[in-house]
């Protein structure tokens, strides 16, 4: 019989971090695609950034906790929330404790390293609809919402299949890339 001093202490293998607080499963290994997200109303800015990088991210406002849990289960989505009690009610929820967007981003990336970090013209940042390439035709050539360079055929144009919002490579895209890169380096802005 071993004495208390000789009892082996449990260890976490060095290759696996313990799961984030409020989450019942270990992080996914690299190479596994990110899940589909359901984001509660406390994390609207995070939802937009997840969409910027191409993640299927539903943002829900005004729903009860029960409605959020039911929808997440029905649509097989991972619930992202800052609500401790809500996160405890779902085995597939990730509790994001910080109110700082950079910390929220890093928490999601720590739990799912496969979350992309590069802007992808795949999801509408407004409604989560899929983006489709749109030819720069006659209609787009006169649309003053589109920069002249894009209207002249100098860059790709994308349209949301759901709401019709238009997207193109521009200074805003560069700003988003810069922001995500800063977060990946540990910045908080």
C-alpha positions in Angstrom: 0.0 0.0 0.0 1.3 3.5 -0.9 1.4 6.3 1.5 -0.1 9.6 0.6 3.2 11.1 -0.2 3.9 8.3 -2.7 0.6 8.5 -4.5 0.9 9.5 -8.1 -0.4 12.9 -8.9 -2.6 13.2 -12.0 -1.0 15.2 -14.8 -2.3 16.8 -17.9 -0.3 15.7 -20.9 1.8 18.5 -22.2 0.3 18.4 -25.7 -3.2 19.1 -24.4 -4.3 22.1 -22.5 -7.2 21.7 -20.1 -10.5 22.8 -21.5 -11.5 26.4 -21.0 -13.8 27.2 -18.1 -17.4 26.3 -18.7 -16.7 24.0 -21.5 -17.0 20.2 -21.2 -14.8 19.0 -24.1 -11.1 19.3 -24.7 -9.9 21.6 -27.5 -10.0 20.2 -31.0 -6.6 19.3 -32.6 -5.3 21.5 -35.5 -6.7 20.5 -38.9 -10.3 19.9 -37.6 -12.6 22.5 -39.1 -14.2 25.0 -36.6 -17.7 24.2 -35.6 -20.8 26.2 -36.4 -21.3 28.8 -33.8 -24.4 30.3 -32.0 -23.4 33.6 -30.3 -25.6 35.3 -27.7 -26.3 39.0 -27.6 -23.3 39.8 -25.4 -20.8 38.8 -28.1 -22.0 40.6 -31.3 -18.6 42.1 -32.2 -17.0 38.6 -31.8 -19.7 37.2 -34.1 -18.8 39.7 -36.9 -15.1 38.8 -36.6 -15.8 35.1 -36.8 -17.8 35.8 -39.9 -15.0 37.9 -41.4 -12.8 34.8 -41.3 -15.5 32.6 -42.9 -17.0 30.9 -39.8 -20.7 30.0 -39.9 -21.8 32.2 -36.9 -25.4 32.9 -36.0 -25.9 35.9 -33.7 -29.0 35.9 -31.6 -30.5 38.8 -29.8 -33.5 38.9 -27.5 -33.8 35.1 -27.1 -34.4 33.5 -23.7 -31.7 31.1 -22.4 -34.0 28.1 -23.2 -34.5 29.4 -26.8 -30.7 29.7 -27.2 -30.1 26.2 -25.8 -32.8 24.7 -28.0 -31.6 26.4 -31.1 -28.0 25.5 -30.5 -29.0 21.8 -30.0 -31.4 21.8 -33.0 -28.8 23.3 -35.4 -25.8 21.5 -33.8 -24.0 24.7 -33.0 -21.6 25.5 -30.3 -22.9 28.2 -28.0 -20.6 31.1 -27.2 -21.7 33.1 -24.2 -20.5 35.4 -21.4 -23.4 34.1 -19.2 -22.0 31.7 -16.6 -25.3 30.1 -15.7 -26.2 29.6 -19.4 -22.8 28.0 -20.1 -23.3 25.5 -17.3 -26.6 24.3 -18.8 -25.0 23.2 -22.1 -22.1 20.7 -22.5 -21.4 22.3 -25.8 -21.0 25.9 -24.7 -17.9 27.9 -24.4 -17.9 30.5 -21.6 -16.0 33.7 -22.6 -15.3 35.5 -19.3 -13.7 38.6 -20.7 -15.5 41.6 -22.1 -12.5 42.5 -24.2 -12.8 41.4 -27.8 -9.2 40.4 -28.2 -9.4 38.1 -25.2 -12.7 36.6 -26.5 -11.0 35.9 -29.9 -8.0 34.2 -28.2 -10.3 32.1 -26.0 -12.1 30.8 -29.1 -8.8 30.2 -30.8 -7.4 28.4 -27.8 -10.5 26.1 -27.7 -10.5 25.6 -31.5 -7.0 26.2 -33.1 -8.5 25.5 -36.5 -10.5 28.8 -36.4 -9.1 30.7 -39.4 -7.1 33.9 -38.9 -7.3 35.2 -42.5 -10.2 37.2 -43.9 -12.3 35.0 -46.2 -15.0 36.4 -48.3 -17.3 33.5 -47.4 -19.9 34.9 -44.9 -21.8 38.1 -44.7 -20.8 40.0 -41.6 -24.3 41.4 -41.2 -26.6 38.3 -41.6 -24.2 35.3 -41.9 -25.5 34.5 -45.4 -23.0 32.9 -47.8 -21.1 35.2 -50.1 -21.0 34.5 -53.8 -18.7 36.0 -56.4 -20.5 38.7 -58.4 -19.3 39.7 -61.8 -18.7 43.4 -62.2 -21.3 44.0 -64.9 -23.2 47.0 -66.1 -25.2 47.3 -62.9 -22.2 47.2 -60.7 -20.3 49.5 -63.0 -22.7 52.3 -62.1 -23.2 51.4 -58.4 -21.5 54.3 -56.4 -21.3 52.2 -53.3 -18.5 50.2 -55.0 -15.1 51.9 -55.3 -14.1 53.0 -58.8 -11.2 50.5 -58.9 -13.5 47.6 -58.2 -16.2 48.9 -60.7 -13.5 49.1 -63.3 -12.7 45.4 -62.8 -9.7 45.9 -60.6 -10.8 43.5 -57.9 -13.3 40.8 -57.0 -16.8 41.6 -55.8 -18.9 39.4 -53.6 -22.6 39.6 -52.7 -24.5 38.0 -49.9 -26.9 35.4 -51.1 -29.4 36.4 -48.3 -29.4 40.1 -47.9 -27.5 41.3 -51.1 -24.8 43.3 -49.1 -21.7 43.8 -51.3 -18.1 43.1 -50.3 -14.7 43.8 -51.9 -11.1 43.9 -50.9 -10.4 47.4 -49.5 -8.9 49.4 -46.6 -11.5 47.9 -44.2 -10.3 44.4 -45.0 -6.7 45.5 -44.4 -7.8 46.9 -41.0 -9.5 43.7 -40.0 -6.4 41.6 -41.0 -4.2 43.9 -39.0 -6.5 43.7 -36.0 -6.6 39.9 -36.0 -2.8 39.7 -36.5 -2.4 42.0 -33.4 -4.7 39.7 -31.4 -2.7 36.6 -32.5 0.5 38.4 -31.2 -1.2 39.1 -27.8 -2.4 42.6 -28.4 -5.6 43.9 -26.8 -6.7 46.6 -29.2 
